Amino acid sequence: MKLTILGCYAATPRSLNNPTSQVLEIKNHLFLIDCGEGTQVQLRKQKLKFSRINHIFISHLHGDHFFGLPGLISTFRLLGRKTELHVYGPKGIKEAITLLLKLGDSWTNYPLYFHELSSLESEIVFEGNKVTVSTIPLQHRIYTNGFLFKEKIGERKLNVEAVAKYRVNKCYFQNIKKGKDVILENGQRIDNRLLSHDPLPSKSYAFCSDTQYSEEIIPLINEVGVLYHEATFLESEKALAPKTKHSTAMEAAIIAKKANVGKLILGHFSTRYGSTCPFKEEAAAIFPNVELAEDGRIFDL
Amino acid sequence: MKLTILGCYAATPRSLNNPTSQVLEIKNHLFLIDCGEGTQVQLRKQKLKFSRINHIFISHLHGDHFFGLPGLISTFRLLGRKTELHVYGPKGIKEAITLLLKLGDSWTNYPLYFHELSSLESEIVFEGNKVTVSTIPLQHRIYTNGFLFKEKIGERKLNVEAVAKYRVNKCYFQNIKKGKDVILENGQRIDNRLLSHDPLPSKSYAFCSDTQYSEEIIPLINEVGVLYHEATFLESEKALAPKTKHSTAMEAAIIAKKANVGKLILGHFSTRYGSTCPFKEEAAAIFPNVELAEDGRIFDL
């Protein structure tokens, strides 16, 4: 699982601060999460292949998470895309993109599907062979979802020595991987746990931006491997957080601790701060395994 | 008159190629012309004050001329803008921007006026004390206008020596500047041309992008000081020009020559070309006073 931060700043694009966008590589999928203005250029800088992006998840329709999408969709057309593109985002996203394409008389020549979201409860929005994506309803000024990306639990691993020892016939191997016991020719039942190892733990990533402090998300992100949580402010600007429905670094850390996640990544920093180091210090006091997002930074998870 | 090229490439933004946008400084106005994705960042790089932009002219609603506008309008709000912003562009631009602001629940807190264009004839769209802006209807795949920016002809300059020689009373000076003759106390009429010099010639700038080769624009841009004309292709890709309704460098030069303009600036280059030098060579053979646009280049005109 690999996370590439294309942009992790709040509000408006600047020379050195890109608005929110990131790419999650998981089980051979390249998921684009949010698409602020300038995302196309950031994708090029990271040498990420446009053609590998088939699913785009948009948290909410504020410009710093969404205004790069019309351009990206147009660029796919210019690049001669033929394969399906699926866009998941709040109700209204289809009308907006469709209107812009109509005004430019620039319809896509590839199949473009919108999956509009309006539920206030978590729901599965994508299910592949090896990955599911579900929404994490967030508390922001407008309808907003985070997204939980989760590998499905794989098959059990064959215990090669054990199957040799019990002389288990090859034709049982698939059943063993599925967790079934084996009954030998002599009638003896061998417990599956003797013949197989547990599968690798499934990896998971939760993207939560933008949101105010909300413990309601904890059951949804409980024990997730990696949590990206917005931290627009430091505690010194704490009063601004509920007003703008954003979080502080400390609040993000409290959520990470209460949800017992593996690692916390902070992002969506206000550009008012000269350095992002204080975000890490503030959060680490509560949740030590914390990292800072940075435009262009790659996390191998 | 100063022209800053923020972006001069066709199609999609890339790391080093920005889509169309430019700023014309004329008689204390800062006019923004077109607004491709990334224009805000280019404005910052050029250290152009956002608050000085009060009028934005959009040629047409293809993404590479327009997809930076929603973000810029939102940024003006975040910067606490209070003054009016006027946007001139094709019919539909108001619906598009309004929908995006509505979806983000991010209405501007400053007065935003749309001046929607639909005429197929040239019309004056802005008239200030010292400058007029009129449309130049262009031939492209969708409804498109170029824009002609023209200083109004100033007052005549007082011939200080002549007024002293004829002992003309100060109270006549304003009339002399307006071109009127003077009748002295002895009844003698002094011709205005003896008492004043011609005003400085008025400067003018014509922006023509995107368009196929069209001689219909020549009467509108005749003897303009500076013509920016698109040159998406070289003659080697000549067949693509009418198909996509764009021009070649040679075609732009022919227009410049036939319209007897002062200087030609080429732009809107296709990113298929490694270097833009051949554009200059191709055009210079027909119209020698030609320059190439370049992202970040400033022309003092």
Interface residues (C-beta under 8 A of the other chain):
Chain A: A11 T12 P13 R14 S15 E37 G38 Q40 V41 R44 K45 L61 H62 G63 F66 F67 G68 P70 G71 S74 T75 L78 P90 G92 I93 E95 A96 L99 L100 L103 G104 D105 S106 R141 I142
Chain B: A11 T12 P13 R14 S15 E37 G38 Q40 V41 R44 K45 H60 L61 H62 G63 F66 F67 G68 P70 G71 S74 T75 L78 P90 G92 I93 E95 A96 L99 L100 L103 G104 D105 S106 R141 I142
